[in-house]
Amino acid sequence: MNQTIVTGGAGFIGSALVRALLADGAPRVSVIDNLNSGKLANLEEVRDRVDFHQADIRDYPAIAPLFQDAGRVFHLAAIPSVPRSITEPVPSHESNIDGTFNVLRAACEGRAGRVVYAASSSAYGDTEVLPKTEAMSPNPLSPYALQKLVGEYYASVFSKCYGLETVSLRFFNVFGPRQDPSSPYSGVLSLFMKHLLARTQPTIFGDGEQSRDFTYVEDVAALCIKAARAPATVSGRVYNAGNGGRFTLNQTWSALCALDGVSIHPIFAGPRAGDVRHSQADTAAAVRDLGHAPQFTFEDGLRRTLEWYRANC
Ligand code: UD2
């Protein structure tokens, strides 16, 4: 019952989690990834301690045997983009809902230990009050937000009906090294890093006054591990995985320009469909129940991420 599984473990968050698990004492980690957006290069330094399975979570017969007697499962595989879920709703639905159901079913039938599920802060949509607490009613504004919310509900129902231990963590705009800037659907910070280093203008959708609780990837990885260890009373529950702060896109771009000693004006385009206006996590429940203790301020994270892009892009 010792095996640790990370779905999406070749992605930028998943690979950070794999490194954190190995550093935390896991002898080996099993990664399930279809390599659609993940890359084996993300696992390069730890490849000899990773059992890699190229498989798609939409393919139940392919993944089910891998979950037999697994000790703990971290389910991060997804198609993670609000705009992509609007333009390409079918693959997004199939991966994020059907794929999540398959992972939960495989974990349940394989008698696996706890499943930690990567949910999303997008589930909140726009709320009148900030920061956002888990007690607020969800209000998904995009297919992606709804899909991630359905995954939470499924995780909770598997806990209630089948006794599978699950914990959902609502990731708040995770950023850090290895986030891939090559797609128009890439996370905004990876795109900002690319433009900063190329000395080109980024595009900001809307007025740039929308805000995000940007959360450094290593803090999220650490919280995932804590969620897997927390007492059984957390099973079926949902927690925010955020830093607790909030920065507008205009502030973020200016901070990055200041870090690199340049001044580049962004291009402003129309607002993006499905966008949430403001996002900020209340971290109290995760601190209380899971021992969440973010180590990196936003500025620390920006510096570390910029250093990595300078060295690797
Ligand atoms: C959502 C979730 C996040 C995570 C993510 C996965 C919210 C608040 N957050 O992130 O937790 O699940 O989905 O994809 O729902 N933008 C620009 N220019 C660009 C690209 C983006 O201005 O070139 C804007 C975008 O309109 C948005 C902000 O930057 O206002 C962040 O966009 P994102 O795609 O990085 O992440 P977001 O907030 O959709």
Boltz pocket constraint, residues with backbone or C-beta under 6 A from the ligand:
constraints:
  - pocket:
      binder: B
      contacts: [[A, 80], [A, 81], [A, 82], [A, 119], [A, 120], [A, 121], [A, 122], [A, 123], [A, 171], [A, 172], [A, 173], [A, 174], [A, 184], [A, 185], [A, 186], [A, 187], [A, 188], [A, 189], [A, 191], [A, 203], [A, 204], [A, 205], [A, 206], [A, 210], [A, 211], [A, 212], [A, 249], [A, 272], [A, 275], [A, 276], [A, 278], [A, 279]]
      max_distance: 6.0
